[in-house]
């Protein structure tokens, strides 16, 4: 991170800015929640609030605190020097940005609880989100450390390779990282037998399965993570409780489609290549603006390929269990989450997903 002060940084000014950002996050989250609750399809709008307003605000807060040298000031005040000083600085700044995110997110929990009619306590939701923040902050700090120490001895091309390598390592380690982010349990014998039958019908092969406890927030999710040979299936407790066999089979078939069309590889490749070009541009390895333009182009093309992959995965699932069965499953998924399937006349070029309503309409028209 780049500190504004050349001498030992003072902790006072960045600490004041940090507190102001936290307060602003509380106000922003509360105001956004008040507006969203009055809109149609509020559950979907809450997702837009998180992705389009609150998360970018947390990223902006990270940039402001980094420029003010907040992490360096904390490390200097604590008397921590190289090589641990930069690591402490990065952890401090990412945790501070995570705290800003928590302050904004916490202001929306009451509204989400109301629109979804669920019994989710604010304390429980904040503790679970805090676990995400701590693990993510530690991971980001480790990723940033070679970039912070690297320019003195590593070429820009080498740094781009480091970024790509670290992202790939994270993807390979994702079965264990998810377990670190969330509390998981092994399925009961009856659930294991049921899932084995459903996976066989859906054409999904995995090495093992873990269950995520979501009884409070009632989030019915399923996804596969891991490299070939060690793919792990994650299902939530709500998925097992709220979905019948046909719906669960169809959603598992969609995940099998994601594996078959290499959807995760498309998204990972986009991140790796885009990040490598971005690092090369920032570190001066080549012409800055062409490299930045290339990074933007890679992201746009990668997102387009991702959306094509989503449709192709739906086709795989439809060929396996039937188009209507998959469409019914998507509608049931929307009902469980009090979500109105959205539709778009023009695809969002900055989205890796296809609007759920468009996916349903496409399946109905097969």
C-alpha positions as CSV (number, residue, x, y, z in Angstrom):
1,X,0.0,0.0,0.0
2,X,1.1,3.6,-0.7
3,X,1.2,5.8,2.4
4,X,0.9,9.5,2.0
5,X,3.5,10.3,4.7
6,X,7.2,9.8,4.1
7,X,8.0,9.7,7.8
8,X,6.6,7.4,10.4
9,X,2.8,7.6,9.7
10,X,0.5,9.0,12.3
11,X,-2.4,6.8,13.4
12,X,-4.8,9.6,14.3
13,X,-6.0,10.9,10.9
14,X,-6.5,7.5,9.2
15,X,-8.3,6.3,12.4
16,X,-10.7,9.2,12.2
17,X,-11.4,8.4,8.5
18,X,-12.0,4.8,9.4
19,X,-14.6,5.7,12.0
20,X,-16.3,8.1,9.6
21,X,-16.4,5.4,7.0
22,X,-18.0,3.0,9.5
23,X,-20.7,5.5,10.4
24,X,-21.2,6.3,6.7
25,X,-21.6,2.5,6.1
26,X,-24.3,2.3,8.7
27,X,-26.2,5.2,7.2
28,X,-25.8,4.0,3.7
29,X,-27.0,0.5,4.5
30,X,-30.0,1.8,6.5
31,X,-31.0,4.3,3.8
32,X,-30.6,1.7,1.0
33,X,-32.6,-0.9,3.0
34,X,-35.4,1.6,3.6
35,X,-35.6,2.3,-0.2
36,X,-35.4,-1.3,-1.3
37,X,-38.2,-2.5,1.1
38,X,-40.6,-0.2,-0.8
39,X,-39.7,-1.5,-4.3
40,X,-41.1,-4.4,-6.2
41,X,-39.2,-7.7,-5.9
42,X,-37.3,-6.4,-2.8
43,X,-35.2,-9.6,-2.4
44,X,-33.7,-9.2,-5.8
45,X,-33.2,-5.5,-5.1
46,X,-31.3,-6.3,-1.9
47,X,-28.9,-8.4,-4.0
48,X,-28.4,-5.4,-6.2
49,X,-27.9,-3.1,-3.2
50,X,-25.1,-5.4,-1.9
51,X,-23.4,-5.9,-5.2
52,X,-23.9,-2.5,-6.7
53,X,-23.6,-0.1,-3.7
54,X,-22.4,-1.5,-0.4
55,X,-19.6,-3.8,-1.7
56,X,-18.2,-1.1,-4.0
57,X,-18.3,1.3,-1.0
58,X,-16.3,-1.2,1.1
59,X,-13.8,-1.4,-1.8
60,X,-13.6,2.4,-1.9
61,X,-13.0,2.4,1.8
62,X,-10.2,0.0,1.4
63,X,-8.6,2.3,-1.2
64,X,-9.0,5.4,1.0
65,X,-7.5,3.7,4.1
66,X,-4.6,2.3,2.0
67,X,-3.8,5.7,0.6
68,X,-3.9,7.2,4.1
69,X,-1.5,4.5,5.3
70,X,-3.8,3.1,7.9
71,X,-2.2,-0.3,8.0
72,X,1.3,1.1,8.0
73,X,0.4,3.4,10.9
74,X,-1.0,0.5,12.9
75,X,2.2,-1.5,12.2
76,X,4.4,1.4,13.2
77,X,2.4,2.1,16.3
78,X,2.7,-1.5,17.3
79,X,6.4,-1.5,16.6
80,X,6.2,-4.3,14.0
81,X,8.9,-4.1,11.3
82,X,9.8,-6.1,8.1
83,X,9.0,-8.7,7.1
84,X,5.9,-8.9,9.3
85,X,5.1,-5.2,9.2
86,X,3.7,-5.2,5.6
87,X,1.7,-8.3,6.4
88,X,0.1,-6.7,9.5
89,X,-0.5,-3.5,7.4
90,X,-2.4,-5.5,4.7
91,X,-4.4,-7.5,7.3
92,X,-5.3,-4.3,9.1
93,X,-6.5,-2.5,6.0
94,X,-8.5,-5.5,4.7
95,X,-10.1,-6.1,8.1
96,X,-10.9,-2.4,8.3
97,X,-12.6,-2.5,4.9
98,X,-14.4,-5.6,6.0
99,X,-15.6,-3.8,9.2
100,X,-17.0,-1.0,6.9
101,X,-18.8,-3.7,5.0
102,X,-20.2,-5.3,8.2
103,X,-21.5,-1.9,9.4
104,X,-23.4,-1.4,6.1
105,X,-24.6,-5.0,5.9
106,X,-25.8,-5.0,9.5
107,X,-28.1,-2.1,8.8
108,X,-29.9,-4.2,6.2
109,X,-30.5,-7.4,8.2
110,X,-33.8,-6.2,9.7
111,X,-35.1,-5.3,6.3
112,X,-34.1,-8.7,4.8
113,X,-35.7,-10.5,7.7
114,X,-39.0,-8.6,7.0
115,X,-39.2,-9.1,3.3
116,X,-38.3,-12.8,3.4
117,X,-40.3,-13.4,6.6
118,X,-37.5,-15.4,8.2
119,X,-36.3,-15.7,11.8
120,X,-32.7,-14.6,11.5
121,X,-31.2,-12.7,14.4
122,X,-28.9,-9.7,13.7
123,X,-26.2,-11.2,15.9
124,X,-26.2,-14.5,14.2
125,X,-26.1,-12.9,10.7
126,X,-23.2,-10.6,11.7
127,X,-21.2,-13.3,13.3
128,X,-21.5,-15.5,10.2
129,X,-20.6,-12.6,8.0
130,X,-17.7,-11.6,10.3
131,X,-16.2,-15.1,9.7
132,X,-16.3,-14.4,6.0
133,X,-14.5,-11.1,6.6
134,X,-11.8,-12.6,8.8
135,X,-11.0,-15.5,6.4
136,X,-11.2,-13.3,3.3
137,X,-9.1,-10.6,4.8
138,X,-6.4,-13.0,5.8
139,X,-6.4,-14.6,2.4
140,X,-6.2,-11.2,0.6
141,X,-3.4,-10.1,2.8
142,X,-1.4,-13.2,2.0
143,X,-2.1,-12.7,-1.7
144,X,-1.1,-9.0,-1.5
145,X,2.2,-9.6,0.4
146,X,4.3,-10.7,-2.6
147,X,2.9,-7.8,-4.6
148,X,3.9,-5.4,-2.0
149,X,7.4,-6.8,-1.5
150,X,7.9,-7.9,-5.1
151,X,8.8,-4.8,-7.1
152,X,12.2,-4.6,-5.6
153,X,13.2,-8.0,-6.8
154,X,10.6,-9.5,-9.0
155,X,9.9,-8.5,-12.6
156,X,6.5,-7.1,-13.5
157,X,5.9,-10.2,-15.7
158,X,6.8,-12.3,-12.6
159,X,4.3,-10.4,-10.5
160,X,1.6,-11.1,-13.1
161,X,2.5,-14.8,-12.9
162,X,2.3,-14.7,-9.1
163,X,-1.2,-13.2,-9.3
164,X,-2.3,-15.8,-11.8
165,X,-0.7,-18.6,-9.7
166,X,-2.3,-17.5,-6.5
167,X,-5.8,-17.3,-8.0
168,X,-5.4,-20.8,-9.4
169,X,-4.2,-22.1,-6.0
170,X,-7.3,-20.6,-4.4
171,X,-9.6,-22.3,-7.0
172,X,-7.9,-25.7,-6.4
173,X,-8.1,-25.2,-2.6
174,X,-11.8,-24.1,-2.8
175,X,-13.2,-27.3,-1.3
176,X,-11.3,-26.5,1.9
177,X,-11.7,-22.8,1.8
178,X,-15.5,-23.1,1.7
179,X,-15.3,-25.3,4.8
180,X,-13.1,-22.6,6.4
181,X,-15.6,-19.9,5.6
182,X,-18.7,-21.8,6.7
183,X,-19.6,-24.3,9.4
184,X,-20.1,-27.7,7.7
185,X,-21.3,-31.1,8.8
186,X,-21.3,-34.5,7.0
187,X,-24.8,-35.5,5.9
188,X,-26.7,-38.1,7.9
189,X,-27.0,-41.6,6.6
190,X,-30.5,-41.1,5.2
191,X,-29.5,-37.7,3.6
192,X,-26.3,-39.3,2.2
193,X,-28.4,-42.2,0.6
194,X,-30.9,-39.7,-0.7
195,X,-28.2,-37.5,-2.2
196,X,-26.5,-40.4,-3.8
197,X,-29.7,-41.4,-5.6
198,X,-30.4,-37.9,-6.7
199,X,-26.9,-37.3,-8.0
200,X,-27.1,-40.5,-10.0
201,X,-30.3,-39.3,-11.6
202,X,-28.7,-35.9,-12.2
203,X,-25.5,-37.3,-13.7
204,X,-23.3,-35.6,-11.1
205,X,-20.2,-37.2,-9.8
206,X,-18.4,-35.9,-6.8
207,X,-16.0,-37.3,-4.2
208,X,-17.9,-36.3,-1.1
209,X,-20.6,-34.0,0.2
210,X,-20.8,-31.4,3.0
211,X,-23.9,-29.7,4.5
212,X,-24.0,-26.0,5.3
213,X,-26.3,-25.0,8.2
214,X,-28.7,-22.4,6.8
215,X,-31.8,-23.0,9.0
216,X,-31.9,-19.4,10.2
217,X,-31.4,-17.6,6.9
218,X,-33.3,-20.3,4.9
219,X,-30.9,-20.2,1.9
220,X,-31.4,-23.2,-0.3
221,X,-28.1,-23.4,-2.3
222,X,-26.1,-26.1,-4.0
223,X,-22.7,-25.9,-5.7
224,X,-19.7,-28.0,-6.6
225,X,-16.1,-26.9,-5.9
226,X,-12.7,-28.5,-6.5
227,X,-10.5,-29.7,-9.3
228,X,-11.2,-32.9,-11.3
229,X,-10.6,-35.9,-9.0
230,X,-11.6,-34.0,-5.9
231,X,-14.9,-32.3,-6.6
232,X,-16.9,-31.7,-3.4
233,X,-20.6,-31.0,-3.3
234,X,-21.9,-28.4,-0.9
235,X,-25.6,-28.3,-0.1
236,X,-27.4,-26.3,2.5
237,X,-29.7,-27.7,5.1
238,X,-32.5,-25.7,3.7
239,X,-31.9,-27.3,0.3
240,X,-32.4,-30.7,1.8
241,X,-35.5,-29.7,3.9
242,X,-37.4,-27.5,1.4
243,X,-36.9,-29.2,-2.0
244,X,-38.6,-32.4,-3.1
245,X,-36.7,-35.0,-5.0
246,X,-37.6,-33.6,-8.5
247,X,-36.6,-30.1,-7.7
248,X,-33.4,-31.2,-6.0
249,X,-32.5,-33.5,-8.9
250,X,-33.0,-30.8,-11.4
251,X,-30.8,-28.3,-9.5
252,X,-28.1,-31.0,-9.1
253,X,-28.4,-31.6,-12.9
254,X,-27.7,-27.9,-13.4
255,X,-24.6,-28.3,-11.3
256,X,-23.6,-31.3,-13.4
257,X,-24.0,-29.0,-16.4
258,X,-21.7,-26.4,-14.8
259,X,-19.0,-29.1,-14.4
260,X,-19.5,-30.4,-18.0
261,X,-19.2,-27.0,-19.7
262,X,-16.3,-26.0,-17.4
263,X,-18.2,-22.9,-16.1
264,X,-15.9,-22.4,-13.2
265,X,-12.8,-22.7,-15.5
266,X,-14.3,-20.0,-17.8
267,X,-14.7,-17.6,-14.8
268,X,-11.4,-18.5,-13.3
269,X,-9.6,-18.0,-16.7
270,X,-11.2,-14.6,-17.0
271,X,-10.0,-13.5,-13.5
272,X,-6.5,-14.9,-14.1
273,X,-5.9,-13.4,-17.5
274,X,-7.6,-10.1,-16.5
275,X,-5.6,-9.8,-13.3
276,X,-2.3,-10.6,-15.1
277,X,-2.9,-7.9,-17.6
278,X,-3.9,-5.4,-14.9
279,X,-0.8,-6.2,-12.8
280,X,1.4,-5.8,-15.9
281,X,-0.2,-2.4,-16.7
282,X,0.1,-1.2,-13.1
283,X,3.8,-2.3,-12.7
284,X,4.8,-0.9,-16.1
285,X,5.7,-4.1,-17.9
286,X,4.2,-2.7,-21.1
287,X,2.2,0.1,-22.5
288,X,-0.3,1.0,-19.7
289,X,-3.4,1.9,-21.6
290,X,-3.3,-0.9,-24.1
291,X,-2.8,-3.4,-21.3
292,X,-5.7,-1.8,-19.3
293,X,-7.9,-1.9,-22.4
294,X,-6.9,-5.6,-22.8
295,X,-7.8,-6.3,-19.2
296,X,-11.3,-4.7,-19.7
297,X,-11.7,-6.6,-23.0
298,X,-10.8,-9.9,-21.3
299,X,-13.3,-9.3,-18.6
300,X,-16.2,-8.4,-21.0
301,X,-15.4,-11.5,-23.2
302,X,-15.0,-13.7,-20.2
303,X,-18.4,-12.5,-18.7
304,X,-20.0,-13.2,-22.1
305,X,-18.5,-16.7,-22.2
306,X,-19.7,-17.2,-18.6
307,X,-23.3,-16.3,-19.6
308,X,-23.1,-18.7,-22.6
309,X,-21.8,-21.4,-20.1
310,X,-24.8,-20.8,-17.9
311,X,-27.2,-21.4,-20.8
312,X,-25.2,-24.4,-22.0
313,X,-25.4,-25.9,-18.4
314,X,-29.2,-25.4,-18.4
315,X,-29.3,-27.3,-21.7
316,X,-27.3,-30.1,-20.2
317,X,-29.7,-30.3,-17.3
318,X,-32.7,-30.1,-19.6
319,X,-31.4,-33.0,-21.7
320,X,-30.9,-35.0,-18.5
321,X,-34.1,-34.5,-16.6
322,X,-36.3,-32.5,-19.0
323,X,-36.8,-28.8,-19.7
324,X,-40.0,-28.3,-17.7
325,X,-38.5,-30.1,-14.7
326,X,-35.6,-27.6,-14.7
327,X,-37.8,-24.6,-15.2
328,X,-40.1,-25.8,-12.4
329,X,-37.1,-26.2,-10.1
330,X,-36.0,-22.6,-10.9
331,X,-39.4,-21.3,-10.0
332,X,-39.5,-23.3,-6.8
333,X,-36.0,-21.9,-6.0
334,X,-37.4,-18.4,-6.5
335,X,-40.4,-19.2,-4.3
336,X,-38.3,-20.4,-1.4
337,X,-36.2,-17.2,-1.5
338,X,-39.2,-14.9,-1.9
339,X,-37.6,-13.9,-5.2
340,X,-39.4,-12.7,-8.3
341,X,-37.5,-14.1,-11.3
342,X,-36.0,-11.1,-13.2
343,X,-35.9,-10.6,-16.9
344,X,-33.8,-8.4,-19.1
345,X,-34.3,-7.3,-22.7
346,X,-30.6,-6.7,-23.1
347,X,-28.1,-8.9,-21.2
348,X,-26.0,-7.1,-18.6
349,X,-22.4,-7.1,-20.1
350,X,-21.0,-6.8,-16.5
351,X,-22.8,-9.9,-15.2
352,X,-21.5,-13.5,-15.2
353,X,-25.0,-14.8,-14.8
354,X,-28.2,-14.8,-16.9
355,X,-31.4,-13.4,-15.3
356,X,-33.4,-16.2,-13.7
357,X,-36.6,-15.3,-15.5
358,X,-34.8,-15.4,-18.9
359,X,-33.5,-18.8,-18.1
360,X,-37.0,-20.1,-17.2
361,X,-38.5,-18.6,-20.4
362,X,-35.8,-20.2,-22.5
363,X,-36.3,-23.6,-20.9
364,X,-40.1,-23.3,-21.4
365,X,-39.5,-22.5,-25.1
366,X,-37.3,-25.5,-25.8
